[in-house]
Amino acid sequence: MWITVGILVLVFLVIFFLEYRQRQPDQLILCESSGKIIIRTARFYPKHFSIALPKTTYSTQMNIEASAKGNLDIKLKLAVTVAAALDHIPELIRVGGWNNNAVAKAEKELETIIHSIIKEYTERYEIEELSSAKIYEYLIQKINISRNTLGLDIISLTVQSFEALDSKIAEAMRQQESARILEQTEILNQQARINAAKAKLKADEEIALLENNLELKKYDLKKTILEKESSLAQKRTEDELSRKRMQLELDNEELNMLKNSPELLMLTPQAARLAEASQSLKNAKTIVTLSPNDISKGSELISMFQQFLQTAVNNSKKTEEKNQ
């Protein structure tokens, strides 16, 4: 009995190690159940009842020859990276078959589709109207069918080169492209010069405007200063006139006082000088000098002074005659 058990265990272990495999993290384990393809998620899987598809990306380069309008042959080089679309596994198996290379086989079908799309597009345009960018844009619009029909996700698609097969046409296209680039470069250079001139003109206008504003501010400041100086000068003139009026009023009061009281003339500086001169020189004529300020008192004061002196001399003569 123990021998039978041992044999059964041994057979089980042999079958397990020969049939079952451990699922790797980069593998997609597929199996069929009730006519449907399902994905196994268990750690181990039976080798003969499942297939292991790689979940890694698959890259390839394609050299495609097509024709532009006028039967001018062109050549394109493309780089494509694809991977299995997890939500379209039945389509992938239908195109690539039940084997581990289903992604590679489906990618070959994708190459055929891309070739037909490019050929259909290039035949509608002149060769000078075609470019890598235009072909890439058209491919991106049309290539989405690969997901639903081929079970592939396109990770990247790049048009690496585009050229004519005829070397003369290819050289002419290169020269045309070179001329276009040079023309654009010259246009950009001239535009840069125009922009620089516009910037300089704008800067000059701003500088002139600032200088004008500065001059206006200086003018306003000078105007303010002149107004203040004019106001101060007017104030000084008014003060001077006020002082002169006060002086005139004072002189008038003195004249009126002397007119009313001629004897006060003896108290004036001129009379004092005259008295001093008469005391020092008895028979000499005394010359009294009046300063401009004294003369400014007016001819009336001089007349009154002369009249006073004449009256004093007459009184002196009359007294001498009476004494004699």
Disulfide bonds with the S-S distance in Angstrom:
none
